[in-house]
Amino acid sequence: MSELHAVRGEVRDEVTHGARGGGDPQLDQVADDAALIATELVTNAIRHGRPPVLVLLLRDDARFLLSVGDRARGSAPRLAGTRPAGKGGFGLHIVRRLSRDLGWFRTGAAKVVWAEVGPARFTGRHGLPG
């Protein structure tokens, strides 16, 4: 899926180069985390949502807010329960571990899942049912 690869690369580039116009070695891990989070959220939106899938990355110094929206307002993101290895369904668990915070909301036309990414890890507050 070339679009998914492109989103991953664009997110990584924006985190490492973005507003500063040059690389920041301290943001390498944040860039890797943001790229993986983007991959998981976009994959979920493609698999469980309805097109179009929209990705937005906002920056505040070394903190980033990544949001992924789709048109499946009626569905709610859920953390996977226990499943055998290799059966999938752990994307939101990965996102939760890599992010500072994670949540979701509905608008009049879309469902949006968001994750805050930055140097510190998940704080324990999230808006997804387990």
C-alpha positions in Angstrom: 0.0 0.0 0.0 2.0 3.0 -1.3 -0.3 5.6 0.4 0.4 4.1 3.8 4.2 4.1 3.1 3.9 7.7 2.0 2.0 8.8 5.1 4.6 7.1 7.3 7.5 8.9 5.5 5.8 12.3 5.5 5.1 12.0 9.3 8.7 11.0 10.0 10.0 13.9 7.8 7.7 16.4 9.4 8.7 15.4 12.9 12.5 15.4 12.2 12.6 18.4 9.9 9.3 20.3 10.0 9.1 23.8 11.4 12.8 23.9 12.3 14.0 23.4 8.8 16.6 20.9 9.8 17.1 17.6 11.6 17.1 17.4 15.4 18.8 14.2 16.7 16.7 14.4 19.9 13.6 13.9 17.8 14.7 10.7 16.1 12.8 8.5 18.5 9.8 10.7 18.5 9.8 10.5 14.6 10.0 6.7 14.7 7.1 6.6 17.3 5.0 9.0 15.3 5.6 7.1 12.0 4.5 3.8 13.7 1.5 5.5 15.3 0.5 7.0 12.0 0.8 3.5 10.3 -1.4 1.9 13.0 -4.1 4.6 13.0 -4.3 4.9 9.2 -4.4 1.1 8.8 -7.3 0.9 11.3 -9.1 3.7 9.5 -8.7 1.9 6.2 -9.7 -1.5 7.6 -12.5 -0.5 9.9 -13.6 3.0 8.7 -15.0 4.5 5.5 -13.1 6.7 3.1 -11.8 9.3 2.8 -9.2 8.9 5.5 -7.7 12.2 6.6 -4.4 12.6 8.5 -3.4 15.7 10.4 -0.2 16.4 12.3 0.1 19.4 14.5 3.3 20.5 16.3 4.0 22.4 19.5 7.8 22.4 20.0 8.8 18.7 20.5 5.2 17.6 21.0 2.9 16.4 18.2 -0.8 15.7 17.9 -1.5 13.2 15.2 -5.2 12.7 14.2 -6.7 10.3 11.7 -10.3 10.7 10.7 -12.7 8.6 8.6 -16.4 8.7 7.7 -17.4 5.7 9.9 -19.1 7.8 12.6 -21.1 4.8 13.9 -18.1 2.7 14.8 -16.0 3.2 17.9 -12.3 2.3 18.3 -11.7 -0.4 20.8 -8.6 -1.8 22.4 -8.3 -5.5 21.5 -8.7 -8.1 24.2 -6.6 -11.2 24.5 -6.0 -12.9 21.2 -3.6 -15.5 20.1 -0.3 -14.3 18.8 -0.5 -13.5 15.0 -4.2 -12.8 15.0 -3.8 -9.0 14.9 -5.9 -6.4 16.6 -3.1 -4.9 18.7 -2.7 -1.6 16.8 -4.3 0.6 19.4 -2.2 -1.1 22.2 0.9 -0.2 20.2 -0.3 3.4 19.8 -1.2 3.6 23.5 2.3 2.4 24.5 4.1 4.8 22.2 2.0 7.9 22.8 1.8 10.4 25.6 -2.0 10.3 25.4 -4.7 8.7 23.1 -8.3 9.3 22.5 -11.1 9.7 20.0 -14.2 11.8 19.2 -17.0 12.1 16.7 -17.8 15.2 14.6 -21.0 15.7 12.5 -19.4 13.7 9.6 -16.4 11.8 11.0 -14.8 9.7 13.6 -11.3 11.0 14.6 -8.7 9.0 16.6 -5.8 11.1 17.9 -2.5 10.5 19.7 -0.1 12.9 21.3 3.5 12.0 20.6 6.6 13.5 22.3 9.6 12.7 24.4 7.6 11.4 27.4 5.6 8.2 27.0 1.9 7.5 27.7 0.6 9.1 30.9 -2.2 6.7 31.6 -5.1 8.9 30.6 -6.9 7.7 27.5 -10.4 7.9 26.0 -10.6 4.3 24.6 -12.6 1.6 26.2 -10.5 -1.5 27.1 
